[in-house]
Amino acid sequence: MGGGQAGVLMIAAQTPSALLELIADGLDDTALDSLTSWPAVLVDLTAPFTTSDLMRLAQILGTAPVVLLGVSENGVVDNPAVLGLDVLLCSSGAAPVPWVACGSALNEMVDSLVSSIVASPDASIGLTQLLRVSEQSSPAEAVVAESWVYSLLQGGERYSTWLAGRVSRTAKPRPDHSVVLVERSGDELRITLNRPEVHNAYGARMRDELVEAFRLVDVDQTITRVVLCGEGPSFCSGGDLDEFGTAPAPVEAHSVRTRRNAGIALSAIADRVEVHVHGTCVGAGVELPAFASRVVAHPSTTFLLPEISMGLVPGAGGTSSIPRRVGRHRAAYFGLSGRPIDATTALTWGLIDSVEAQVLEQRKDTNG
């Protein structure tokens, strides 16, 4: 299990009891430092283990700078102690929350996930630690914590390397029009992302205009329903790449993100908001809809969180919104893997609430 690559070989899965023995039940600091010098620890859940061993292991390593990956080659393990880990992968073809079903591709998935973590360790650890904190926090508190970690990682080596290695690109002209359209009909407000030429890339202007629209709804109780959608081929393609690397000092950037945060503003009115998504939803295009009480997706929609590969964590509130829909463990897998999920998987996980082909037709009808 987990032996397909050199880095994976060095962190082969071990049973909870073997890991506890290795670190002398947490009393051997040298062994503990050695174990956690790698950013991922594979916990073998295939062989029999005791609940007390796994709970003790999770207690010792739960605050350590590592990602705890539980792996079972015998399908789902029905033991609440597994919840102390960060990601749970099994060989089943289908599995209930919090497990990710890998089927016959289990070993491949383990190797791929560990490779992703090893390639971007600080962001990977930051993500899983944020998700642990988010579980105990309010949505707004979780967003604030996320923003601090995001700012910290913007000063990291992996992000700097990603920025420097990007293919030279010609910046798109800045829009000279509103990038968020707001239209009221009776007690319904329709909010439309309106940068179709860049797949509704999420930049500072779009963020600020969305916050303004959401705050309007918050103070106007006569608006009983809000529909958020996107113009063009995609609902939202994630952060505007032209704005990456242009942020002010990390502390100042954190201040701006928390003062004008669309996720926090949306969470305050979530019970009135329905989001219609389509096309390729990336980053913020996944994170923001997850705050709403209802998300409807076109059947061809895909969802992707690419931030770990950039040396970052989701920065539009995703570590707050996504685990509240799919659970902490699946949210960790989704972010760490860098793999897209389709509408069927998103529905099964609870990331969305319905799959409807009429989503695009309704948008066309509204636009005339």
PLY file of the C-alpha trace (Angstrom):
ply
format ascii 1.0
element vertex 368
property float x
property float y
property float z
element edge 367
property int vertex1
property int vertex2
end_header
0.00 0.00 0.00
1.33 3.43 -0.92
4.61 2.26 -2.46
4.48 3.63 -5.99
6.92 6.52 -5.61
10.16 7.15 -3.74
8.62 9.69 -1.35
5.71 7.38 -0.63
8.02 4.45 0.16
9.55 6.41 3.02
6.17 6.94 4.67
4.55 3.54 4.13
1.33 2.93 6.02
1.57 1.50 9.52
-1.08 0.37 11.98
-2.04 2.64 14.88
-0.31 0.33 17.37
2.89 0.24 15.30
2.94 4.03 15.06
2.39 4.38 18.80
5.21 1.96 19.45
7.45 3.89 17.06
6.98 7.12 19.00
6.84 5.44 22.43
3.27 6.63 22.96
4.37 10.19 22.33
7.21 10.14 24.87
10.10 9.80 22.40
10.58 13.30 21.01
13.31 12.20 18.61
11.11 9.51 17.07
8.15 11.90 16.98
10.24 14.54 15.22
11.43 11.93 12.73
7.90 10.74 11.99
6.57 14.26 11.52
9.51 15.37 9.37
7.39 14.11 6.48
4.17 16.07 5.92
1.96 12.96 5.72
1.48 9.96 7.97
-0.29 6.94 6.49
-2.37 5.02 9.00
-3.16 1.44 7.98
-6.81 0.75 8.83
-6.90 -2.57 6.95
-5.52 -4.71 9.75
-7.47 -4.95 13.03
-6.79 -2.13 15.49
-8.17 -1.02 18.82
-10.27 2.10 19.23
-8.07 3.26 22.08
-4.90 3.01 19.97
-6.34 5.06 17.14
-7.81 7.66 19.49
-4.47 7.97 21.28
-2.60 8.33 17.99
-4.99 11.03 16.78
-4.63 12.83 20.10
-0.83 12.87 19.86
-0.60 13.77 16.17
-3.76 15.85 15.86
-1.91 19.12 16.46
1.34 18.04 14.81
2.37 19.53 11.43
1.30 16.45 9.46
-1.63 15.26 7.38
-3.11 12.05 8.80
-4.28 9.73 6.01
-6.32 6.68 6.95
-6.29 3.89 4.35
-8.43 0.73 4.31
-8.11 -2.04 1.72
-11.14 -3.78 3.25
-13.71 -1.10 2.52
-15.32 1.17 5.09
-14.20 0.77 8.70
-17.14 1.36 11.03
-15.34 2.88 13.99
-15.86 6.47 15.20
-12.18 6.75 16.12
-11.33 7.17 12.43
-12.81 10.67 12.64
-9.61 11.79 14.37
-7.72 11.48 11.07
-7.75 14.03 8.23
-8.56 11.95 5.13
-10.15 8.50 4.89
-9.64 6.43 1.72
-11.09 2.97 1.14
-11.32 0.30 -1.54
-15.11 0.37 -1.75
-16.85 1.40 -4.94
-19.17 3.60 -2.89
-18.83 4.80 0.68
-20.69 6.97 3.18
-19.36 10.18 4.68
-16.58 10.70 5.80
-14.93 8.15 3.48
-13.72 8.66 -0.08
-14.41 5.59 -2.22
-11.45 4.73 -4.45
-12.39 1.25 -5.67
-9.58 -0.61 -7.41
-7.63 2.66 -7.77
-6.96 2.89 -4.02
-3.16 2.53 -4.20
-2.96 4.94 -7.11
-5.06 7.48 -5.20
-2.91 7.13 -2.08
0.30 7.66 -4.06
-1.15 10.64 -5.92
-2.42 12.25 -2.74
0.86 11.81 -0.88
2.79 13.18 -3.86
0.59 16.27 -3.83
1.17 16.76 -0.11
4.94 16.26 -0.38
5.11 18.74 -3.28
3.34 21.45 -1.26
3.74 20.53 2.41
3.10 23.88 4.09
-0.15 24.49 2.22
-1.28 20.89 2.75
-0.69 21.05 6.48
-2.25 24.51 6.62
-5.38 23.19 4.91
-5.92 20.25 7.24
-5.22 22.33 10.34
-7.69 24.95 9.15
-10.32 22.28 8.60
-9.81 20.99 12.13
-10.28 24.54 13.47
-13.27 25.19 11.20
-15.08 22.22 12.71
-15.12 24.04 16.07
-15.75 27.57 14.75
-18.58 29.68 13.39
-18.56 30.23 9.61
-17.23 33.78 10.01
-14.54 32.74 12.51
-13.38 30.01 10.13
-13.10 32.53 7.28
-10.92 34.82 9.40
-8.62 31.92 10.30
-8.41 30.95 6.63
-7.40 34.48 5.67
-4.51 34.49 8.15
-3.16 31.21 6.79
-3.63 32.40 3.20
-1.59 35.54 3.94
1.10 33.48 5.65
1.42 31.18 2.65
1.66 34.13 0.24
5.11 34.66 1.72
6.04 31.01 1.26
8.56 29.43 -1.07
6.06 27.26 -2.93
3.82 30.20 -3.84
6.82 32.30 -4.92
8.00 29.42 -7.11
4.55 29.06 -8.64
4.36 32.79 -9.39
7.83 32.81 -10.96
7.11 29.74 -13.06
3.90 30.93 -14.66
3.88 31.26 -18.41
4.12 34.92 -19.40
0.62 36.19 -19.97
-0.87 39.35 -21.36
-3.13 40.92 -18.78
-6.75 41.28 -19.83
-8.10 44.85 -19.92
-9.70 45.81 -16.63
-13.50 45.96 -16.99
-14.97 49.44 -17.33
-18.44 48.20 -16.41
-20.10 46.55 -13.45
-18.99 42.93 -13.15
-21.97 41.99 -10.99
-25.47 42.65 -12.30
-28.31 43.06 -9.81
-31.94 42.90 -10.91
-35.02 42.85 -8.69
-38.39 41.40 -9.60
-40.93 41.53 -6.80
-39.44 39.89 -3.74
-36.67 38.16 -5.73
-33.20 39.52 -6.42
-31.11 38.04 -9.23
-27.36 38.54 -8.95
-25.30 37.68 -12.04
-21.52 37.46 -12.34
-20.79 39.36 -15.53
-17.24 38.82 -16.81
-17.99 36.08 -19.34
-14.89 36.89 -21.42
-12.73 35.50 -18.56
-15.21 32.89 -17.32
-16.20 35.25 -14.48
-12.74 35.25 -12.92
-13.01 36.36 -9.32
-11.10 39.56 -8.67
-11.22 42.42 -6.19
-13.88 44.32 -8.10
-16.20 41.32 -8.34
-15.66 40.61 -4.65
-16.53 44.17 -3.65
-19.63 44.31 -5.85
-20.84 40.97 -4.50
-20.35 42.14 -0.92
-22.39 45.25 -1.71
-25.21 43.16 -3.18
-25.23 40.68 -0.28
-25.27 43.50 2.28
-28.23 45.03 0.48
-30.12 41.77 0.93
-29.09 41.60 4.58
-30.75 44.93 5.39
-33.81 44.47 3.15
-36.08 41.79 4.57
-38.57 42.33 1.72
-36.14 40.40 -0.48
-37.15 36.83 0.30
-35.26 35.00 -2.45
-31.88 35.54 -4.08
-30.64 33.71 -7.16
-26.91 33.92 -7.87
-25.70 32.80 -11.31
-22.97 33.48 -13.85
-23.02 34.79 -17.42
-21.08 32.98 -20.14
-19.59 29.47 -20.38
-18.75 29.07 -16.67
-20.23 30.17 -13.38
-16.81 31.22 -12.05
-13.29 30.14 -13.01
-11.75 31.10 -9.68
-9.31 33.83 -8.75
-8.34 36.34 -11.43
-4.84 35.23 -12.43
-3.95 38.78 -13.44
-4.27 39.81 -9.79
-2.06 37.08 -8.31
1.18 38.54 -7.01
-0.26 42.06 -6.80
-1.53 41.90 -3.21
-0.22 44.40 -0.66
1.73 43.27 2.40
0.26 40.05 3.88
-1.21 41.71 6.98
-2.84 44.44 4.89
-4.19 41.84 2.46
-5.70 39.95 5.40
-7.34 43.14 6.63
-8.91 43.78 3.22
-10.13 40.19 2.87
-11.83 40.20 6.25
-13.37 43.68 5.91
-14.81 42.94 2.48
-15.44 39.21 2.44
-18.14 37.86 0.16
-18.26 34.55 2.03
-19.03 36.19 5.36
-21.61 38.47 3.73
-23.23 35.52 1.94
-23.33 33.36 5.07
-25.41 36.05 6.78
-28.19 35.66 4.19
-27.61 32.01 3.26
-31.16 30.89 4.02
-32.47 33.12 1.21
-29.84 32.30 -1.43
-29.95 29.75 -4.24
-26.93 29.45 -6.54
-27.09 28.13 -10.10
-23.71 26.84 -11.30
-22.52 25.53 -14.65
-19.36 24.91 -16.64
-16.02 24.73 -14.84
-16.28 25.94 -11.25
-12.84 26.59 -9.78
-11.71 27.98 -6.42
-14.09 30.77 -5.45
-16.56 29.29 -7.95
-16.87 26.34 -5.56
-16.27 28.05 -2.24
-18.87 30.82 -2.43
-21.83 28.70 -3.62
-21.18 26.30 -0.74
-22.26 29.01 1.71
-25.77 29.14 0.20
-28.71 27.10 1.45
-29.28 25.61 -2.01
-26.95 24.97 -4.95
-28.24 23.72 -8.30
-25.78 22.51 -10.95
-26.03 21.75 -14.65
-25.18 18.05 -15.32
-21.92 18.93 -17.10
-20.58 21.07 -14.25
-17.19 20.23 -12.74
-15.66 21.46 -9.49
-11.97 21.99 -8.70
-9.83 23.37 -5.86
-6.34 24.00 -7.32
-4.82 26.11 -4.55
-2.57 23.51 -2.91
-0.54 23.12 -6.12
0.04 26.89 -6.00
1.28 26.75 -2.42
-1.94 28.24 -1.04
-5.18 27.19 0.62
-8.65 28.12 -0.63
-9.00 31.85 -0.03
-12.66 32.69 -0.65
-14.00 30.99 2.46
-13.84 27.40 1.24
-12.34 25.98 4.43
-15.44 27.33 6.17
-18.17 26.59 3.62
-17.15 23.31 1.98
-16.68 21.16 5.12
-20.09 22.29 6.34
-21.51 20.62 3.26
-19.31 17.60 2.63
-17.58 17.09 5.98
-14.02 17.85 7.05
-12.48 14.65 5.69
-13.88 14.88 2.17
-13.11 18.60 2.08
-9.49 17.77 2.93
-9.32 15.16 0.17
-10.94 17.54 -2.34
-8.42 20.29 -1.61
-5.33 18.10 -1.27
-5.91 15.96 -4.35
-6.26 18.80 -6.85
-8.62 16.54 -8.80
-11.92 17.76 -10.25
-15.18 16.16 -9.21
-18.24 15.94 -11.44
-21.81 16.94 -10.68
-22.81 13.39 -9.74
-20.07 13.15 -7.11
-20.82 16.66 -5.89
-24.47 15.69 -5.41
-23.57 12.46 -3.62
-21.25 14.32 -1.27
-23.70 17.15 -0.62
-21.59 19.88 -2.20
-24.65 20.66 -4.33
-28.34 19.98 -3.74
-29.67 19.24 -7.21
-28.59 18.54 -10.78
-30.85 20.19 -13.34
-30.34 20.72 -17.06
-32.80 23.61 -16.88
-30.26 25.79 -15.07
-28.86 27.15 -18.33
-32.29 27.46 -19.92
-33.55 29.53 -17.00
-30.55 31.82 -17.34
-31.15 32.24 -21.07
-34.82 33.00 -20.48
-33.94 35.62 -17.89
-31.42 37.28 -20.20
-33.90 37.32 -22.99
0 1
1 2
2 3
3 4
4 5
5 6
6 7
7 8
8 9
9 10
10 11
11 12
12 13
13 14
14 15
15 16
16 17
17 18
18 19
19 20
20 21
21 22
22 23
23 24
24 25
25 26
26 27
27 28
28 29
29 30
30 31
31 32
32 33
33 34
34 35
35 36
36 37
37 38
38 39
39 40
40 41
41 42
42 43
43 44
44 45
45 46
46 47
47 48
48 49
49 50
50 51
51 52
52 53
53 54
54 55
55 56
56 57
57 58
58 59
59 60
60 61
61 62
62 63
63 64
64 65
65 66
66 67
67 68
68 69
69 70
70 71
71 72
72 73
73 74
74 75
75 76
76 77
77 78
78 79
79 80
80 81
81 82
82 83
83 84
84 85
85 86
86 87
87 88
88 89
89 90
90 91
91 92
92 93
93 94
94 95
95 96
96 97
97 98
98 99
99 100
100 101
101 102
102 103
103 104
104 105
105 106
106 107
107 108
108 109
109 110
110 111
111 112
112 113
113 114
114 115
115 116
116 117
117 118
118 119
119 120
120 121
121 122
122 123
123 124
124 125
125 126
126 127
127 128
128 129
129 130
130 131
131 132
132 133
133 134
134 135
135 136
136 137
137 138
138 139
139 140
140 141
141 142
142 143
143 144
144 145
145 146
146 147
147 148
148 149
149 150
150 151
151 152
152 153
153 154
154 155
155 156
156 157
157 158
158 159
159 160
160 161
161 162
162 163
163 164
164 165
165 166
166 167
167 168
168 169
169 170
170 171
171 172
172 173
173 174
174 175
175 176
176 177
177 178
178 179
179 180
180 181
181 182
182 183
183 184
184 185
185 186
186 187
187 188
188 189
189 190
190 191
191 192
192 193
193 194
194 195
195 196
196 197
197 198
198 199
199 200
200 201
201 202
202 203
203 204
204 205
205 206
206 207
207 208
208 209
209 210
210 211
211 212
212 213
213 214
214 215
215 216
216 217
217 218
218 219
219 220
220 221
221 222
222 223
223 224
224 225
225 226
226 227
227 228
228 229
229 230
230 231
231 232
232 233
233 234
234 235
235 236
236 237
237 238
238 239
239 240
240 241
241 242
242 243
243 244
244 245
245 246
246 247
247 248
248 249
249 250
250 251
251 252
252 253
253 254
254 255
255 256
256 257
257 258
258 259
259 260
260 261
261 262
262 263
263 264
264 265
265 266
266 267
267 268
268 269
269 270
270 271
271 272
272 273
273 274
274 275
275 276
276 277
277 278
278 279
279 280
280 281
281 282
282 283
283 284
284 285
285 286
286 287
287 288
288 289
289 290
290 291
291 292
292 293
293 294
294 295
295 296
296 297
297 298
298 299
299 300
300 301
301 302
302 303
303 304
304 305
305 306
306 307
307 308
308 309
309 310
310 311
311 312
312 313
313 314
314 315
315 316
316 317
317 318
318 319
319 320
320 321
321 322
322 323
323 324
324 325
325 326
326 327
327 328
328 329
329 330
330 331
331 332
332 333
333 334
334 335
335 336
336 337
337 338
338 339
339 340
340 341
341 342
342 343
343 344
344 345
345 346
346 347
347 348
348 349
349 350
350 351
351 352
352 353
353 354
354 355
355 356
356 357
357 358
358 359
359 360
360 361
361 362
362 363
363 364
364 365
365 366
366 367
